[in-house]
């Protein structure tokens, strides 16, 4: 299984640090931001660190083509503000320089626009991007506020309107909160294939949800601790039709009285063993306190 999680990308260690963190979780892929998702501050890429990262990937049989970058949250491609595509264009170039193939993008918020106007803006902004080898993966959204991309039909409209390399990132928490029944994932996947096409599915975010199906709230939960449930998520993870699609955990950090800790090492173990860990919270806290 191509399974991993979100990892950090720090100024001093960059991609090399990201690889090391992913390996510490027992991962075979990972996702990261090239800078803080809430601002435009970006540090120059370190070519030497990138080269060392590639060597470490090769040593551990991790395919660079399975690694994902996530675009910053501050980009609203549904607006007509030129900042949206200008900053995304810079991000795409950074991703390309890192040699990474996929960039996940939230399609944006309509705000005071109609859904149709917002989708039109997304299409126009994406078509303004410079030609690139990077595939932009539109993420399925939960429907919070004025988000677009909350159903397969809206994403299909975006795909049909653009001339760039385009794909889709399916988020399990988001589509649960948008109203898709993940207890019958085969039907969800069938619908995706009929409306969009499985060939466009390039990445899956694996998250449980704190919310009931259709709540439109977007609140991630740890694997097996939410309303989607461990068995349903395992059925998704091991579905043969998507076995070659990279799967990324974006589940919440686990907190104690001092700080918070990444759960990914233990969640990946649960997934590989197909066994729910009822002591996840204590195991994570004890592991990092002893570390």
Secondary structure, DSSP 8 states (H G I E B T S, - for coil): --EEEE----TTTHHHHHHHHHHHTT-SEEEE-SS-TTS-------HHHHHHHHHHHHHTT--GGG-EEE--TT--TTS--THHHHHHHHHHHHHHHHT--EEEEE--B-TTS-HHHHHHHHHHHHHTS---S-EEEEE-----TTBS--SHHHHHHHHHH--S-EEEEEEHHHHHHHT--GGGHHHHHHHHHHHT-GGGEEEEEE-EESS-TT-----EE-TTSSSS-HHHHHHHHT-GGGTTSEEEE----EE-SS-EE--HHHHHHHHHHT---TTHHHHHHHHHHH-
